[in-house]
Amino acid sequence: MTKQKIVIGTRGSDLARTQTGMVADMIARIAGVPVETIIIKTEGDRIQDVPLHMVEGKGFFTKELEEALLEERIDLAVHSLKDLPTESPKGLVIAAIPPREKANDLLLVRNGSVCEGQPWLLPPNATVGTSSKRRALQIKALQPGAVIKELRGNVPTRIAKLVAEQYDAILIAAAGYRRLSIEAEGYQVVVLDFDEMLPAPGQGALALQTRENDLELRELLEALHDKGTEIEVDAERRALELLGGGCGMPLGIRAQHRDGALHIRAILGPDAWQLHDEPSFVRAEASGDTPAEAAERVIKSLTSAQQD
């Protein structure tokens, strides 16, 4: 290719750098040019003392990366797709979505709090760490006595707080845990299936964003794109867009393509719901031939259920 090098922008967390390193290695193999990585601090990285669901706006972990793209300081940004607003700024596109990691959530239960024989190994009044309304809603539905305690920080920081006995258990995404190749020490890992906890829209997937007019890089990135993942996350993100929500909306959703159709199921909690309230949400399932059709049907079912 004509570029002398490809500059990739990333956040500075362990997970962001690991994910970007994976993408950089893949690009280096197919591009034949050097790949440079630049760390860019985002608003979400700076705000560590306030739960994100209490901060107004969208793009907490992506805006500064998108600005760097538009200013041509970088050629490519690697995002966790669940952090990315449903609309790209003018002049930017998602050029590729690699194959998705596991979309499940994990419950990490500290060894000293493990209750063998109990559901999810949790003691009856477990203190569970999360700042996600979506996760808090669903874990309180599974374990009504659970006490939700705010938890921020990157994955290693959250785990360190768990091991330091600040929590009985914490909730994190399986994708990040697996990508960091973390070995469990001091806690047990419980994989929550989709019947127990639905993930955030796009959870487990990466988005490779570049400038719309960078046709050479866009063509190169096609080799990293996974069509099956694109179809699933497109349906999930369309549903989020129809609701007008951001990454803090208490929406759990999972789309899966099987038997020639796209099947989607979702839960939705009220915007005003607080982490310490009793769980309150509606569920819906739908199918469609296209992401747009499946998304429209499941949102119609959710909103109808809210009105009943």
ROKE-382001 format. One record per residue (C-alpha): chain; x, y, z; residue number from 0; residue in three letters. Coordinates in steps of 0.02 Angstrom, whole numbers, plus 50000, padded with zeros to 5 digits. Example, Ala and Ser with C-alpha at 12.3 -4.5 7.8 and 13.67 -1.06 7.14 Angstrom:
REM ROKE-382001
 c  east north    up   k   r
 A 50615 49775 50390   0 ALA
 A 50684 49947 50357   1 SER
REM end
This chain:
REM ROKE-382001
 c  east north    up   k   r
 A 50000 50000 50000   0 MET
 A 50053 50180 49978   1 THR
 A 50051 50226 50163   2 LYS
 A 50222 50228 50246   3 GLN
 A 50144 50176 50411   4 LYS
 A 49974 50155 50493   5 ILE
 A 49942 50251 50654   6 VAL
 A 49814 50174 50772   7 ILE
 A 49735 50268 50917   8 GLY
 A 49684 50181 51077   9 THR
 A 49635 50216 51256  10 ARG
 A 49768 50181 51386  11 GLY
 A 49686 50042 51488  12 SER
 A 49761 49868 51489  13 ASP
 A 49612 49801 51393  14 LEU
 A 49610 49940 51263  15 ALA
 A 49796 49918 51230  16 ARG
 A 49779 49729 51221  17 THR
 A 49635 49741 51097  18 GLN
 A 49728 49868 50992  19 THR
 A 49883 49760 50995  20 GLY
 A 49782 49614 50927  21 MET
 A 49718 49723 50784  22 VAL
 A 49891 49798 50752  23 ALA
 A 49967 49625 50735  24 ASP
 A 49833 49573 50610  25 MET
 A 49856 49731 50508  26 ILE
 A 50046 49717 50508  27 ALA
 A 50033 49542 50434  28 ARG
 A 49923 49596 50289  29 ILE
 A 49982 49775 50257  30 ALA
 A 50169 49754 50247  31 GLY
 A 50200 49924 50329  32 VAL
 A 50244 49976 50507  33 PRO
 A 50101 50002 50630  34 VAL
 A 50116 50135 50766  35 GLU
 A 50002 50148 50917  36 THR
 A 49959 50313 51003  37 ILE
 A 49871 50319 51172  38 ILE
 A 49732 50448 51187  39 ILE
 A 49646 50486 51352  40 LYS
 A 49457 50499 51342  41 THR
 A 49328 50583 51453  42 GLU
 A 49276 50413 51522  43 GLY
 A 49456 50381 51576  44 ASP
 A 49465 50549 51665  45 ARG
 A 49299 50532 51757  46 ILE
 A 49332 50396 51886  47 GLN
 A 49234 50462 52036  48 ASP
 A 49062 50473 51954  49 VAL
 A 48959 50325 51888  50 PRO
 A 48942 50342 51700  51 LEU
 A 48753 50323 51706  52 HIS
 A 48751 50488 51803  53 MET
 A 48851 50583 51671  54 VAL
 A 48754 50665 51531  55 GLU
 A 48798 50636 51348  56 GLY
 A 48869 50495 51243  57 LYS
 A 49038 50439 51179  58 GLY
 A 49129 50447 51347  59 PHE
 A 49262 50325 51286  60 PHE
 A 49263 50369 51101  61 THR
 A 49246 50556 51066  62 LYS
 A 49430 50601 51083  63 GLU
 A 49479 50456 50971  64 LEU
 A 49356 50513 50839  65 GLU
 A 49424 50690 50849  66 GLU
 A 49600 50622 50821  67 ALA
 A 49538 50532 50665  68 LEU
 A 49454 50686 50595  69 LEU
 A 49611 50789 50629  70 GLU
 A 49715 50654 50542  71 GLU
 A 49825 50627 50694  72 ARG
 A 49783 50441 50681  73 ILE
 A 49726 50331 50537  74 ASP
 A 49622 50206 50636  75 LEU
 A 49535 50195 50804  76 ALA
 A 49500 50029 50891  77 VAL
 A 49343 50036 50999  78 HIS
 A 49246 49916 51106  79 SER
 A 49087 49922 51003  80 LEU
 A 48974 49933 51156  81 LYS
 A 49056 50102 51198  82 ASP
 A 49029 50175 51025  83 LEU
 A 48876 50285 50992  84 PRO
 A 48759 50215 50859  85 THR
 A 48800 50356 50737  86 GLU
 A 48976 50396 50677  87 SER
 A 49022 50580 50655  88 PRO
 A 49017 50646 50477  89 LYS
 A 49172 50588 50384  90 GLY
 A 49201 50430 50488  91 LEU
 A 49145 50250 50459  92 VAL
 A 49159 50083 50545  93 ILE
 A 49269 49996 50417  94 ALA
 A 49272 49824 50499  95 ALA
 A 49203 49723 50643  96 ILE
 A 49313 49570 50680  97 PRO
 A 49239 49406 50745  98 PRO
 A 49152 49432 50912  99 ARG
 A 49220 49367 51077 100 GLU
 A 49099 49288 51200 101 LYS
 A 48961 49414 51237 102 ALA
 A 48918 49344 51410 103 ASN
 A 48943 49431 51576 104 ASP
 A 49044 49350 51716 105 LEU
 A 49011 49349 51902 106 LEU
 A 49174 49340 52000 107 LEU
 A 49141 49280 52177 108 VAL
 A 49278 49305 52308 109 ARG
 A 49334 49141 52387 110 ASN
 A 49292 49201 52562 111 GLY
 A 49113 49237 52508 112 SER
 A 49078 49080 52406 113 VAL
 A 48922 48986 52462 114 CYS
 A 48932 48812 52389 115 GLU
 A 48763 48745 52337 116 GLY
 A 48688 48918 52320 117 GLN
 A 48640 48990 52151 118 PRO
 A 48790 49077 52070 119 TRP
 A 48888 49038 52231 120 LEU
 A 48822 49200 52308 121 LEU
 A 48781 49223 52493 122 PRO
 A 48602 49287 52521 123 PRO
 A 48649 49469 52552 124 ASN
 A 48804 49479 52444 125 ALA
 A 48883 49648 52407 126 THR
 A 48901 49649 52217 127 VAL
 A 49006 49778 52125 128 GLY
 A 48947 49861 51965 129 THR
 A 48904 50034 51900 130 SER
 A 48797 49964 51759 131 SER
 A 48609 49984 51779 132 LYS
 A 48586 49840 51657 133 ARG
 A 48691 49722 51761 134 ARG
 A 48621 49782 51927 135 ALA
 A 48441 49757 51870 136 LEU
 A 48473 49580 51816 137 GLN
 A 48579 49523 51962 138 ILE
 A 48451 49590 52086 139 LYS
 A 48317 49493 51992 140 ALA
 A 48422 49336 52010 141 LEU
 A 48472 49372 52191 142 GLN
 A 48346 49492 52271 143 PRO
 A 48448 49511 52430 144 GLY
 A 48602 49572 52337 145 ALA
 A 48670 49742 52388 146 VAL
 A 48737 49840 52239 147 ILE
 A 48894 49942 52269 148 LYS
 A 48969 50061 52140 149 GLU
 A 49122 49995 52049 150 LEU
 A 49229 50088 51923 151 ARG
 A 49402 50061 51849 152 GLY
 A 49481 49947 51721 153 ASN
 A 49468 49758 51733 154 VAL
 A 49625 49727 51838 155 PRO
 A 49577 49869 51956 156 THR
 A 49403 49798 51981 157 ARG
 A 49472 49626 52017 158 ILE
 A 49599 49698 52140 159 ALA
 A 49456 49782 52236 160 LYS
 A 49365 49615 52242 161 LEU
 A 49516 49520 52309 162 VAL
 A 49544 49661 52435 163 ALA
 A 49374 49613 52511 164 GLU
 A 49283 49772 52459 165 GLN
 A 49150 49662 52375 166 TYR
 A 49083 49485 52388 167 ASP
 A 49069 49479 52199 168 ALA
 A 49086 49589 52046 169 ILE
 A 49013 49586 51871 170 LEU
 A 49121 49607 51716 171 ILE
 A 49114 49564 51531 172 ALA
 A 49183 49394 51481 173 ALA
 A 49263 49467 51324 174 ALA
 A 49383 49582 51416 175 GLY
 A 49426 49450 51545 176 TYR
 A 49467 49325 51409 177 ARG
 A 49566 49447 51301 178 ARG
 A 49674 49492 51450 179 LEU
 A 49706 49306 51483 180 SER
 A 49678 49329 51669 181 ILE
 A 49700 49179 51783 182 GLU
 A 49579 49173 51930 183 ALA
 A 49665 49194 52098 184 GLU
 A 49563 49223 52254 185 GLY
 A 49392 49207 52173 186 TYR
 A 49279 49090 52075 187 GLN
 A 49217 49130 51899 188 VAL
 A 49032 49103 51859 189 VAL
 A 48983 49120 51676 190 VAL
 A 48808 49195 51664 191 LEU
 A 48712 49127 51516 192 ASP
 A 48592 49233 51415 193 PHE
 A 48442 49164 51509 194 ASP
 A 48517 49239 51667 195 GLU
 A 48592 49401 51604 196 MET
 A 48579 49485 51434 197 LEU
 A 48731 49587 51380 198 PRO
 A 48746 49766 51320 199 ALA
 A 48718 49801 51133 200 PRO
 A 48875 49750 51040 201 GLY
 A 48961 49677 51193 202 GLN
 A 49111 49570 51149 203 GLY
 A 49138 49649 50978 204 ALA
 A 49269 49773 50918 205 LEU
 A 49242 49915 50795 206 ALA
 A 49381 49975 50680 207 LEU
 A 49340 50155 50637 208 GLN
 A 49428 50260 50505 209 THR
 A 49399 50407 50390 210 ARG
 A 49269 50383 50255 211 GLU
 A 49386 50447 50120 212 ASN
 A 49530 50331 50167 213 ASP
 A 49480 50204 50036 214 LEU
 A 49648 50114 50037 215 GLU
 A 49640 50075 50224 216 LEU
 A 49455 50032 50215 217 ARG
 A 49492 49904 50079 218 GLU
 A 49634 49829 50181 219 LEU
 A 49523 49814 50336 220 LEU
 A 49394 49711 50241 221 GLU
 A 49505 49560 50274 222 ALA
 A 49470 49578 50461 223 LEU
 A 49282 49596 50445 224 HIS
 A 49160 49461 50502 225 ASP
 A 48990 49470 50418 226 LYS
 A 48902 49360 50546 227 GLY
 A 48957 49471 50689 228 THR
 A 48906 49626 50591 229 GLU
 A 48728 49560 50568 230 ILE
 A 48706 49522 50753 231 GLU
 A 48777 49684 50822 232 VAL
 A 48687 49785 50688 233 ASP
 A 48520 49720 50755 234 ALA
 A 48570 49756 50936 235 GLU
 A 48631 49932 50899 236 ARG
 A 48479 49972 50791 237 ARG
 A 48371 49928 50940 238 ALA
 A 48472 50045 51050 239 LEU
 A 48457 50182 50920 240 GLU
 A 48268 50161 50910 241 LEU
 A 48261 50190 51098 242 LEU
 A 48372 50344 51081 243 GLY
 A 48489 50278 51214 244 GLY
 A 48674 50277 51249 245 GLY
 A 48792 50151 51329 246 CYS
 A 48716 50187 51501 247 GLY
 A 48538 50139 51455 248 MET
 A 48475 49987 51555 249 PRO
 A 48454 49883 51398 250 LEU
 A 48509 49702 51388 251 GLY
 A 48500 49624 51216 252 ILE
 A 48567 49478 51115 253 ARG
 A 48540 49441 50931 254 ALA
 A 48587 49273 50856 255 GLN
 A 48572 49216 50676 256 HIS
 A 48509 49038 50662 257 ARG
 A 48390 48934 50557 258 ASP
 A 48389 49066 50421 259 GLY
 A 48322 49205 50534 260 ALA
 A 48387 49332 50657 261 LEU
 A 48322 49298 50833 262 HIS
 A 48334 49435 50963 263 ILE
 A 48286 49446 51146 264 ARG
 A 48297 49596 51261 265 ALA
 A 48259 49670 51430 266 ILE
 A 48232 49854 51465 267 LEU
 A 48229 49945 51630 268 GLY
 A 48164 50121 51664 269 PRO
 A 48287 50266 51643 270 ASP
 A 48246 50327 51818 271 ALA
 A 48292 50160 51898 272 TRP
 A 48428 50174 52029 273 GLN
 A 48554 50040 52079 274 LEU
 A 48475 50013 52250 275 HIS
 A 48293 50003 52193 276 ASP
 A 48194 49844 52173 277 GLU
 A 48217 49770 51998 278 PRO
 A 48092 49830 51869 279 SER
 A 48105 49786 51685 280 PHE
 A 48011 49711 51539 281 VAL
 A 48065 49568 51425 282 ARG
 A 48032 49534 51241 283 ALA
 A 48084 49416 51102 284 GLU
 A 48067 49437 50914 285 ALA
 A 48134 49372 50748 286 SER
 A 48160 49450 50578 287 GLY
 A 48242 49422 50411 288 ASP
 A 48352 49578 50429 289 THR
 A 48434 49671 50574 290 PRO
 A 48314 49817 50548 291 ALA
 A 48161 49706 50551 292 GLU
 A 48216 49609 50706 293 ALA
 A 48261 49769 50798 294 ALA
 A 48097 49855 50758 295 GLU
 A 47996 49704 50814 296 ARG
 A 48085 49680 50980 297 VAL
 A 48075 49866 51022 298 ILE
 A 47890 49868 50979 299 LYS
 A 47864 49722 51097 300 SER
 A 47966 49805 51236 301 LEU
 A 47875 49971 51225 302 THR
 A 47706 49883 51220 303 SER
 A 47753 49784 51375 304 ALA
 A 47803 49945 51465 305 GLN
 A 47634 50021 51429 306 GLN
 A 47536 49871 51494 307 ASP
REM end
